[in-house]
Amino acid sequence: MIVCGDDGLAHRLAHELRNVYGEQVTLVVPPSERNVRPPVIVRAAGTASALLDRMTAAVNRAAGNGTNGGGNGTTGGTSRTGGTGGTGGGEPGSHEGVLEAVELTEAVLAEAGAERAAALALVYDDDETNIRAALTARRLNPRLQLVLRLYNRRLGQHIGELLDQASALAAAANSTGDSDDDGSGYPDNRSDASTTVLSDADTAAPALAATAITGTSKVVQTAGLLLRAVERLPPAPGEVADPGLYTLALLSATSSDPAGADGSEGSGDQGPQLLPDEAAVAAATGRGTVVLQQVAYAYSGTSMSGGRGWAVVPPFASLFSRRLRWSLAGMLGCVIALAVALTVTTGEHPVHATYLTLLDLFAINDPALGESMTRQILQLLSGLVGLLLLPVLLAAVLEALGTFRSGSAVRRPPRGLSGHVVLLGLGKIGTRVLTRLRELNIPVVCVEADPDARGLATARRLRVPVVLGDVTQEGVLEAAKINRAQALLALTSADTTNLEAVLYGRSVRPDLRVVLRLYDDDFATAVYRTLRAAHPGATTRSRSVSHLAAPAFAGAMMGRRTQILGTIPVERRVLLFAAMRVGGHAQLEGRTVGEAFRAGAWRVLALDTGAGAVGADGRPSGLVWDLPETYVLRAEDRVVLAATRRGLAELLGRRRGERAGV
């Protein structure tokens, strides 16, 4: 398998394929990539380490444990270097081969072995680079499994269809006269060569958004399916939390102990347990759980949060200030009072009295000469109210025009705002997280240093307040009302910026809930341990986007028969949701649902009998989530299951004979 990229996702994906799936991997990176951004953080000796020194020297010791085994890259052209050996516990970046190339040309792909490879992942940060390389790779090998990283969803859908069509035409043209095997690991008559388009931003955003808000459900929604998991605390010491539909995970036994397990895979028995069996759940008294709350089809018109949407057109209340609205209401009350008084004193019909009052108000009625004193006084009062109405109407027009004009400009945080989320960074990840938070109707204030950031247009469309400025400068976080915020999400692309913002936020509010986006998962673990120890009463989460997204990309490289629906974080581990056909999987086919369940590896959650079915209420039906334990899985069944990284690798991994071309 071949992985091409220029950032941490490429290294993490290659590590996932080699150490979890047992695949042979060639990593293609720019010449300076291994030197500038090594996959294991040893940069902590720099600025990030200096920041952590303010708190404790423990981070320096933890971050200094990493080693950088990569050699110096060559400049110009391409160069191939052998990776270091290793077992399943090796570091990201330890691969069979590393090919350095300035540009991913046809010659580079051929040298990497694209003509005989089973799958190719193109995970450059630039969409155009990935598309250009995908077109070239499809021409070199029409049967190649392609996985593309694209931020533009609509473009990705069209590109995927185009590349699949090219593959189908090439397969039809070469369907006769070929041998059964060309050494690629797949037989020549395979029909599942496909293109899968994924986005690391879309994969990681729901997890980051849910982590920032206490009690928020972890939602996976894709391809018309919606899965909702929720984290539950035990009701009382010695009791077990409500299991919901299924218990997906048991949280760490020491989750409330600052010196306890950090929730990663190396935490041992004290760490989280993914997909536990009933005996483990019953024995885990006093531990929190992550339970499956809902499995359903998502149909058009349904909001994931159940709340009202955020309109693009400003609502009526936002057109006028509160003071102006009260002024207009007072004027209306005066008109009604004058009309009622005219009706009482003159005996006019209420409608006619209102008409006369409006004529007097706009000074277009005849003077009340020769009429009663009461009528003349009411006419004078109506004229006075009309004079007072003129500046109010002018102010209303100016405010409405100002509101529409400011629709193209960023909004400032309103006075008195509290309980909101401060979001740092409006790049690819930050923009997706912002959209997700607004879908949940959570108030957000964004902070962005670049006035041309891609997420500013989204913030304006959603009418979200934005503070433009460098978060490391004094006064920027204060302008975002950090002292009254519910949580802080530091999602910029710079580790040091995120860390500095979190440290400053904690200095303002020690109990502030913080979520950091950090480049490397090892460094994220070190930061998490130290911040939790320094502030045991506050919630701290550190996340690596590549760590959240890589399992989905790796699963997609194994073929189209399986669709990776999404991932959810369980402390510092990842649980995946996938949809697949039972046929071809000996661990599932012919077994009952109870027999197919393997604790710590995978669990069948639902049976998909067809998304095209429509129930009596007009909603899609056909998803059976309450499968009996005695139901026998058939080859034609399509199931939705939850799996750990290694469990999914066991289900999807090719046999050694297939990888060797035997």
DOSE-464830 format. One line per 10 residues: their letters; for each residue x, y, z of C-alpha. Coordinates in Angstrom, 1 decimal. Example, Ala and Ser with C-alpha at 12.3 -4.5 7.8 and 13.67 -1.06 7.14 Angstrom:
% residues 2
as> 12.3/-4.5/7.8 | 13.7/-1.1/7.1
This chain:
% residues 662
mivcgddgla> 0.0/0.0/0.0 | 1.1/3.6/-0.7 | 0.5/6.6/1.4 | 1.3/10.1/0.0 | 1.0/13.2/2.1 | 2.7/16.2/3.6 | 1.6/16.3/7.2 | 0.9/14.3/10.3 | -2.0/12.4/8.8 | 0.2/10.6/6.3
hrlahelrnv> 2.6/9.4/9.0 | -0.3/8.3/11.3 | -2.0/6.5/8.4 | 1.2/4.7/7.4 | 1.7/3.7/11.1 | -1.9/2.4/11.3 | -1.6/0.3/8.1 | 1.7/-1.2/9.1 | 1.3/-1.8/12.9 | -2.5/-2.5/13.1
ygeqvtlvvp> -3.3/-4.0/9.7 | 0.1/-5.6/9.1 | 0.4/-4.2/5.6 | 3.5/-3.4/3.6 | 3.6/0.4/3.2 | 5.5/2.9/1.1 | 5.3/6.4/2.4 | 5.8/9.3/-0.1 | 6.6/12.7/1.5 | 8.3/15.9/0.5
psernvrppv> 12.1/16.0/1.1 | 11.9/18.3/4.1 | 8.9/16.6/5.7 | 10.8/14.1/7.8 | 13.2/16.7/9.0 | 10.8/19.6/9.7 | 7.8/17.7/11.1 | 8.9/14.3/12.6 | 6.0/12.1/13.6 | 7.1/11.7/17.2
ivraagtasa> 7.3/15.0/19.0 | 10.8/15.9/20.0 | 10.1/19.6/19.3 | 9.0/19.9/22.9 | 12.6/21.1/23.7 | 11.6/24.3/21.8 | 8.8/26.8/22.5 | 6.2/24.3/23.6 | 8.5/22.9/26.2 | 9.3/26.4/27.4
lldrmtaavn> 5.6/27.0/27.9 | 5.1/23.8/29.8 | 8.1/24.7/32.0 | 5.8/27.4/33.6 | 3.7/24.6/35.1 | 5.9/21.6/35.7 | 9.0/19.9/34.5 | 7.1/16.7/34.0 | 6.1/17.5/30.5 | 9.7/17.9/29.5
raagngtngg> 10.5/14.4/30.8 | 7.4/12.9/29.1 | 7.9/14.6/25.8 | 11.6/13.9/25.8 | 11.0/10.1/25.7 | 10.2/10.2/21.9 | 12.9/9.3/19.5 | 13.3/10.4/15.9 | 14.6/7.5/13.8 | 14.2/9.2/10.5
gngttggtsr> 17.4/10.1/8.6 | 18.1/13.3/6.7 | 16.2/13.6/3.5 | 17.9/14.5/0.2 | 17.1/17.5/-1.8 | 15.7/17.6/-5.3 | 14.2/14.7/-7.3 | 13.3/11.6/-5.3 | 15.1/9.3/-2.9 | 14.1/6.1/-1.3
tggtggtggg> 15.2/5.2/2.2 | 14.4/2.1/4.2 | 12.3/2.5/7.3 | 13.2/1.1/10.7 | 11.9/-2.2/11.7 | 9.4/-2.6/14.5 | 6.4/-4.4/15.9 | 2.9/-3.4/16.6 | 4.2/-1.0/19.2 | 6.4/1.0/16.8
epgshegvle> 6.1/4.7/16.4 | 4.3/6.4/13.6 | 6.7/6.9/10.8 | 8.4/3.4/11.0 | 7.6/2.0/7.6 | 9.1/-0.5/5.1 | 10.1/2.4/2.8 | 10.0/6.1/2.5 | 10.1/7.8/-0.9 | 10.9/11.5/-0.9
avelteavla> 9.6/13.6/-3.8 | 9.2/17.3/-4.4 | 6.1/16.7/-6.6 | 3.9/13.7/-6.9 | 4.3/13.0/-10.6 | 3.6/9.9/-12.7 | 7.2/8.8/-12.4 | 7.1/9.1/-8.6 | 3.9/7.0/-8.5 | 5.5/4.4/-10.8
eagaeraaal> 8.6/4.3/-8.6 | 6.4/3.8/-5.5 | 4.8/0.8/-7.2 | 1.3/2.2/-8.0 | 0.9/-0.2/-10.9 | 1.0/-3.2/-8.6 | -0.2/-1.7/-5.4 | -3.5/-2.7/-3.7 | -4.4/0.7/-2.5 | -3.2/4.3/-2.6
alvydddetn> -4.1/7.1/-0.1 | -3.6/10.7/-1.2 | -3.7/12.8/2.0 | -2.0/16.1/1.0 | -3.4/19.1/2.7 | -4.2/20.7/-0.8 | -7.3/19.4/-2.6 | -5.9/20.1/-6.1 | -2.7/18.1/-5.4 | -4.8/15.1/-4.4
iraaltarrl> -7.1/15.3/-7.4 | -4.3/15.6/-9.8 | -2.4/12.6/-8.3 | -5.7/10.6/-8.3 | -6.3/11.1/-12.0 | -2.7/10.0/-12.7 | -2.9/7.0/-10.5 | -6.2/5.8/-12.0 | -4.5/5.9/-15.4 | -1.6/3.9/-14.2
nprlqlvlrl> -3.7/1.2/-12.4 | -7.5/1.2/-13.1 | -8.0/-1.5/-10.4 | -6.3/0.6/-7.6 | -8.2/1.3/-4.5 | -8.1/5.1/-4.1 | -8.6/7.1/-0.9 | -8.6/10.8/-1.2 | -8.5/13.5/1.4 | -10.7/16.4/0.2
ynrrlgqhig> -12.2/19.3/2.1 | -14.7/20.3/-0.6 | -17.6/17.8/-0.1 | -19.4/18.5/-3.4 | -16.3/18.4/-5.5 | -15.2/15.1/-3.7 | -18.5/13.5/-4.6 | -18.1/14.3/-8.3 | -14.4/13.3/-8.4 | -15.2/10.0/-6.8
elldqasala> -17.9/9.2/-9.4 | -15.6/10.2/-12.2 | -12.8/8.0/-11.0 | -15.1/5.0/-10.4 | -16.5/5.4/-13.9 | -13.0/5.4/-15.3 | -12.2/2.2/-13.3 | -15.4/0.5/-14.5 | -14.7/1.2/-18.1 | -11.1/0.0/-17.9
aaanstgdsd> -12.2/-3.2/-16.1 | -14.7/-3.9/-18.8 | -12.1/-3.4/-21.5 | -9.6/-5.7/-19.8 | -12.1/-8.3/-18.6 | -10.8/-10.9/-21.0 | -7.3/-12.3/-21.5 | -5.9/-11.4/-18.0 | -4.3/-13.7/-15.6 | -5.9/-14.3/-12.2
ddgsgypdnr> -3.2/-12.5/-10.3 | -0.8/-9.7/-11.0 | 0.9/-9.6/-7.6 | -1.2/-6.6/-6.4 | -2.8/-8.6/-3.7 | -6.2/-8.7/-5.4 | -7.3/-11.0/-8.3 | -7.7/-9.4/-11.7 | -11.4/-9.9/-11.8 | -12.1/-8.0/-8.6
sdasttvlsd> -15.0/-5.6/-9.0 | -14.6/-3.5/-5.9 | -11.9/-1.2/-7.0 | -13.3/2.2/-6.0 | -12.6/5.7/-4.9 | -13.4/6.8/-1.4 | -13.3/10.5/-0.5 | -12.9/11.4/3.1 | -12.2/14.6/5.1 | -10.2/14.6/8.3
adtaapalaa> -12.1/17.8/9.2 | -15.4/16.1/8.9 | -14.2/13.0/10.8 | -12.7/14.8/13.7 | -15.1/17.8/14.1 | -18.0/15.9/15.8 | -15.6/14.4/18.3 | -14.0/17.8/19.0 | -17.3/19.5/19.4 | -18.8/16.9/21.7
taitgtskvv> -15.7/16.9/23.8 | -16.0/20.6/24.5 | -19.6/20.4/25.9 | -20.5/18.5/29.0 | -23.2/16.0/28.4 | -23.3/16.4/24.6 | -24.0/13.2/22.6 | -21.3/11.8/20.4 | -23.0/11.7/17.0 | -21.9/9.8/13.8
qtaglllrav> -24.1/10.8/10.8 | -23.2/9.7/7.3 | -24.7/8.0/4.3 | -28.2/8.4/5.7 | -27.4/6.7/9.0 | -27.4/8.3/12.4 | -25.7/6.8/15.4 | -25.8/8.6/18.7 | -23.7/7.6/21.7 | -23.7/9.4/25.1
erlppapgev> -21.3/9.4/28.0 | -23.0/8.5/31.3 | -21.7/8.7/34.8 | -22.6/6.0/37.4 | -25.7/7.0/39.4 | -24.0/6.3/42.7 | -20.9/4.6/44.0 | -21.1/0.9/43.6 | -23.8/1.1/40.9 | -23.7/0.6/37.2
adpglytlal> -24.9/3.2/34.7 | -27.8/2.6/32.4 | -26.5/0.5/29.5 | -28.8/2.0/26.8 | -29.0/-0.1/23.7 | -25.5/-1.4/24.1 | -22.5/-0.5/26.3 | -19.8/0.6/24.0 | -17.1/1.4/26.5 | -16.2/1.6/30.2
lsatssdpag> -14.4/4.7/31.2 | -11.1/4.6/33.1 | -11.4/3.5/36.7 | -9.2/6.4/37.7 | -10.8/9.1/35.4 | -11.2/11.4/38.4 | -7.7/10.8/39.8 | -5.1/13.3/38.4 | -2.3/10.7/38.9 | -4.3/7.9/37.4
adgsegsgdq> -4.4/6.3/33.9 | -4.5/8.7/31.0 | -7.1/6.8/29.0 | -4.7/5.6/26.2 | -4.1/2.1/25.0 | -1.1/1.8/27.4 | -3.2/2.4/30.5 | -3.7/-1.3/31.2 | -6.7/-2.5/33.2 | -7.2/0.9/34.8
gpqllpdeaa> -7.8/2.4/31.3 | -11.0/2.4/29.2 | -12.4/-0.9/28.0 | -13.9/-0.8/24.6 | -16.9/-3.1/23.7 | -17.0/-4.9/27.0 | -19.2/-8.0/27.6 | -22.0/-8.2/30.0 | -19.9/-9.7/32.8 | -17.4/-6.8/32.5
vaaatgrgtv> -20.2/-4.2/32.6 | -21.8/-5.8/35.7 | -18.5/-5.9/37.5 | -17.6/-2.3/36.6 | -19.4/-0.6/39.5 | -18.7/3.0/40.0 | -17.3/3.5/36.4 | -18.7/5.8/33.8 | -19.8/4.3/30.5 | -20.3/5.3/26.8
vlqqvayays> -23.6/3.8/25.7 | -25.3/3.6/22.3 | -28.5/5.7/22.5 | -29.8/5.6/19.0 | -29.3/3.9/15.6 | -31.6/5.2/12.9 | -31.9/6.5/9.4 | -31.4/10.3/9.1 | -34.1/11.8/6.9 | -34.3/15.2/5.4
gtsmsggrgw> -35.6/17.9/7.6 | -34.4/16.4/10.9 | -32.0/18.4/13.0 | -29.4/16.3/14.9 | -29.9/18.4/17.9 | -33.7/18.6/17.7 | -33.5/22.4/18.0 | -34.4/25.1/15.6 | -31.9/25.9/12.8 | -29.8/29.0/12.6
avvppfaslf> -31.3/31.2/9.8 | -29.1/32.9/7.2 | -31.5/35.9/7.0 | -31.4/37.9/10.3 | -34.5/37.5/12.4 | -36.8/40.5/13.0 | -35.6/40.9/16.5 | -32.0/41.4/15.3 | -33.0/44.2/12.9 | -33.8/46.7/15.6
srrlrwslag> -32.2/47.3/19.0 | -34.1/46.6/22.2 | -34.5/50.3/22.9 | -36.0/51.0/19.5 | -38.4/48.1/19.8 | -39.7/49.6/23.0 | -40.0/53.0/21.4 | -42.1/51.5/18.5 | -44.2/49.6/21.0 | -44.9/52.9/22.9
mlgcvialav> -45.9/54.7/19.8 | -48.3/51.9/18.9 | -49.8/52.1/22.4 | -50.3/55.8/22.0 | -52.2/55.4/18.7 | -54.4/52.7/20.3 | -55.1/55.0/23.3 | -56.0/58.0/21.1 | -58.3/55.8/19.0 | -60.1/54.4/22.0
altvttgehp> -60.4/57.9/23.5 | -61.9/59.2/20.2 | -64.4/56.4/20.1 | -65.5/57.0/23.7 | -65.9/60.8/23.4 | -67.5/61.0/19.9 | -69.2/57.7/19.6 | -67.4/56.9/16.3 | -67.0/53.3/15.2 | -63.6/52.0/16.4
vhatyltlld> -62.3/51.4/12.9 | -63.4/54.9/11.8 | -61.9/56.4/15.0 | -58.6/54.7/14.3 | -58.6/56.0/10.7 | -59.2/59.6/11.9 | -56.4/59.2/14.5 | -53.9/58.1/11.8 | -54.9/61.0/9.6 | -54.3/63.4/12.6
lfaindpalg> -51.0/61.5/13.3 | -49.7/62.1/9.8 | -51.1/65.7/9.7 | -53.3/65.0/6.7 | -56.7/65.6/8.3 | -58.7/68.8/8.3 | -58.5/70.9/11.4 | -61.3/70.1/13.9 | -62.8/73.6/13.7 | -66.3/73.9/15.1
esmtrqilql> -66.0/70.5/16.9 | -66.0/69.8/20.6 | -63.1/70.8/22.8 | -62.3/67.1/23.5 | -62.0/66.3/19.7 | -59.7/69.3/19.3 | -57.5/68.2/22.2 | -57.2/64.7/20.8 | -56.3/66.0/17.4 | -53.5/68.1/18.9
lsglvgllll> -52.2/65.1/20.9 | -52.3/63.0/17.7 | -50.2/65.6/15.9 | -47.7/65.6/18.8 | -47.4/61.9/18.7 | -46.8/62.2/14.9 | -43.9/64.6/15.5 | -42.4/62.1/18.0 | -42.9/59.3/15.5 | -40.7/60.8/12.8
pvllaavlea> -37.3/60.3/14.5 | -38.3/56.8/15.6 | -39.1/55.8/12.0 | -35.8/57.3/10.8 | -33.9/55.4/13.5 | -35.6/52.2/12.5 | -34.6/52.7/8.9 | -31.0/53.4/9.7 | -30.7/50.5/12.1 | -32.2/48.0/9.6
lgtfrsgsav> -29.8/49.2/6.9 | -26.9/49.0/9.3 | -27.9/45.4/10.2 | -27.9/44.3/6.6 | -24.7/46.1/5.8 | -23.0/44.5/8.8 | -24.1/41.1/7.5 | -20.9/41.1/5.4 | -18.8/42.0/8.4 | -17.9/40.0/11.4
rrpprglsgh> -19.9/40.6/14.6 | -18.5/41.6/17.9 | -19.3/39.6/21.0 | -22.4/41.1/22.6 | -22.4/42.5/26.1 | -23.4/40.2/28.9 | -22.6/37.1/26.9 | -21.8/34.0/29.1 | -21.9/30.2/29.0 | -20.5/30.2/25.4
vvllglgkig> -17.6/28.4/23.8 | -14.5/30.2/22.7 | -13.2/28.7/19.4 | -9.6/29.5/18.4 | -8.8/29.1/14.7 | -11.1/29.1/11.7 | -9.2/26.9/9.4 | -10.5/23.6/8.0 | -10.9/21.9/11.4 | -12.2/25.0/13.1
trvltrlrel> -14.8/25.7/10.5 | -16.2/22.2/10.6 | -16.3/22.4/14.5 | -18.0/25.8/14.3 | -20.7/24.4/12.0 | -21.2/21.4/14.3 | -21.6/23.6/17.4 | -24.2/25.8/15.7 | -26.1/22.7/14.7 | -26.3/22.0/18.4
nipvvcvead> -27.5/25.6/19.1 | -24.4/26.3/21.3 | -23.3/29.9/21.4 | -19.8/30.4/20.1 | -17.3/33.3/19.9 | -14.5/32.7/17.4 | -10.9/34.1/17.6 | -8.9/34.3/14.3 | -5.7/36.1/13.5 | -6.0/35.9/9.7
pdarglatar> -8.6/38.3/8.2 | -8.8/36.1/5.1 | -9.3/32.8/6.9 | -11.7/30.4/5.1 | -13.9/30.1/8.1 | -14.8/33.8/8.4 | -17.4/33.4/5.6 | -19.1/30.6/7.5 | -19.0/32.7/10.7 | -20.7/35.6/8.9
rlrvpvvlgd> -23.3/33.3/7.4 | -24.1/31.8/10.9 | -23.9/35.3/12.5 | -21.3/34.1/15.0 | -19.2/36.8/16.8 | -15.6/36.9/15.8 | -12.6/38.6/17.4 | -9.8/39.3/14.9 | -6.4/39.2/16.5 | -3.5/37.1/17.6
vtqegvleaa> -4.6/35.0/20.5 | -1.1/35.3/22.1 | -1.5/39.1/22.3 | -2.9/40.6/25.5 | -6.6/41.5/25.4 | -7.7/39.2/22.6 | -9.1/36.4/24.8 | -10.6/39.0/27.1 | -12.5/40.4/24.1 | -13.9/37.0/23.6
kinraqalla> -15.3/37.0/27.1 | -13.0/34.1/28.2 | -13.8/34.8/31.9 | -17.5/33.9/31.3 | -17.0/31.1/28.8 | -18.1/27.6/29.3 | -15.2/26.0/27.3 | -12.2/26.8/25.3 | -11.4/25.0/22.0 | -7.8/25.7/20.8
ltsadttnle> -7.9/24.4/17.2 | -5.2/26.4/15.4 | -2.5/24.6/13.4 | 0.3/25.7/15.8 | 0.8/23.6/18.9 | 2.5/26.4/20.8 | -0.4/28.8/20.1 | -3.0/26.3/21.3 | -0.9/25.5/24.4 | -0.3/29.2/25.3
avlygrsvrp> -4.0/30.0/24.9 | -5.0/27.2/27.2 | -2.5/28.1/29.9 | -3.7/31.7/29.8 | -7.3/30.7/29.9 | -6.7/28.5/32.9 | -4.9/31.4/34.6 | -8.1/33.5/34.2 | -10.5/30.7/35.1 | -8.9/27.6/36.7
dlrvvlrlyd> -12.1/25.6/36.2 | -12.4/26.3/32.5 | -13.1/23.3/30.3 | -10.4/23.1/27.6 | -9.8/21.1/24.5 | -6.5/21.3/22.6 | -5.7/20.3/19.1 | -2.1/19.0/19.1 | -0.1/17.7/16.2 | 1.2/14.5/17.8
ddfatavyrt> -0.7/12.1/20.0 | 2.3/11.4/22.3 | 2.7/15.1/22.9 | -1.1/15.4/23.4 | -0.9/12.7/26.1 | 1.9/14.5/27.9 | 0.0/17.8/27.9 | -3.1/16.1/29.1 | -1.4/14.4/32.0 | 0.2/17.7/33.2
lraahpgatt> -2.8/19.9/32.8 | -5.0/17.4/34.6 | -2.5/17.1/37.4 | -2.2/20.9/37.7 | -6.0/21.5/37.6 | -7.7/18.4/38.9 | -11.0/20.2/39.3 | -11.3/21.2/35.7 | -12.0/19.1/32.6 | -9.0/18.8/30.2
rsrsvshlaa> -9.0/17.1/26.8 | -6.1/17.0/24.2 | -6.8/15.7/20.8 | -4.7/14.8/17.7 | -6.8/15.2/14.5 | -4.6/12.7/12.7 | -5.2/10.2/15.5 | -8.9/10.6/15.2 | -9.0/10.5/11.4 | -6.3/7.8/10.5
pafagammgr> -8.4/4.8/11.4 | -11.2/5.8/9.1 | -8.7/6.4/6.2 | -7.1/3.0/6.9 | -10.4/1.2/6.9 | -11.4/2.8/3.6 | -8.2/1.5/2.0 | -9.3/-2.1/2.5 | -12.0/-2.0/-0.2 | -15.5/-0.8/-1.0
rtqilgtipv> -17.3/-3.7/0.6 | -16.9/-1.9/3.9 | -17.9/1.7/4.6 | -16.4/3.5/7.6 | -19.2/5.6/9.0 | -17.2/7.5/11.6 | -15.3/7.5/14.8 | -15.9/8.6/18.4 | -13.2/9.2/21.0 | -13.3/7.3/24.3
errvllfaam> -10.8/9.2/26.4 | -7.6/8.7/24.5 | -8.8/5.7/22.4 | -10.9/5.6/19.3 | -14.0/3.5/18.5 | -15.1/3.1/14.9 | -18.5/2.5/13.3 | -18.7/0.6/10.0 | -21.2/-0.9/7.6 | -20.3/-4.0/5.8
rvgghaqleg> -21.7/-7.1/4.0 | -21.5/-10.2/6.1 | -20.4/-12.4/3.1 | -16.7/-13.1/3.1 | -16.2/-12.6/6.8 | -15.8/-15.9/8.5 | -16.1/-14.2/11.9 | -19.7/-13.2/11.1 | -21.2/-15.3/8.4 | -23.3/-18.2/9.6
rtvgeafrag> -23.0/-17.1/13.3 | -25.6/-15.8/15.5 | -25.4/-12.2/16.7 | -24.4/-13.4/20.1 | -21.7/-15.7/18.7 | -20.4/-13.0/16.4 | -19.8/-10.6/19.2 | -16.1/-10.5/20.3 | -15.5/-8.5/23.5 | -12.8/-5.8/22.9
awrvlaldtg> -12.9/-6.2/19.1 | -16.4/-5.8/17.5 | -20.1/-5.9/18.1 | -23.0/-6.0/15.6 | -25.3/-3.1/16.4 | -28.0/-3.2/13.7 | -29.1/-5.0/10.5 | -29.6/-2.7/7.4 | -32.3/-4.2/5.3 | -32.4/-1.4/2.8
agavgadgrp> -32.4/2.4/3.0 | -35.0/2.6/0.2 | -37.9/1.3/2.4 | -40.4/3.9/3.6 | -42.6/3.4/6.6 | -46.2/4.4/7.1 | -45.1/7.7/8.6 | -43.2/8.6/5.5 | -39.8/8.2/7.2 | -37.1/5.7/6.0
sglvwdlpet> -37.3/2.3/7.6 | -35.5/-0.9/7.2 | -32.9/-0.6/10.0 | -33.3/-3.3/12.6 | -31.4/-2.3/15.7 | -32.9/-4.7/18.3 | -31.6/-7.9/16.7 | -32.1/-10.9/18.9 | -29.0/-12.7/20.0 | -30.1/-15.8/18.2
yvlraedrvv> -30.4/-14.2/14.8 | -28.1/-16.0/12.3 | -26.1/-13.6/10.1 | -26.4/-14.4/6.4 | -23.9/-13.7/3.6 | -26.3/-11.1/2.0 | -26.9/-9.2/5.2 | -25.5/-5.7/5.6 | -24.7/-4.9/9.2 | -23.7/-1.9/11.2
laatrrglae> -21.1/-2.6/13.8 | -18.8/-1.0/16.3 | -15.2/-2.0/16.3 | -11.8/-1.2/17.8 | -8.9/-0.4/15.5 | -7.4/-3.8/15.8 | -10.8/-5.5/15.7 | -11.7/-3.8/12.4 | -8.2/-4.7/11.1 | -8.9/-8.4/11.8
llgrrrgera> -12.2/-8.2/10.0 | -10.9/-6.3/7.0 | -7.3/-7.3/6.8 | -6.2/-9.3/3.8 | -4.7/-12.7/4.3 | -0.9/-12.9/4.1 | -1.3/-14.9/0.9 | -3.3/-12.1/-0.7 | -0.7/-9.5/0.3 | 2.1/-11.6/-1.1
gv> 0.2/-12.3/-4.3 | 0.0/-16.0/-3.8
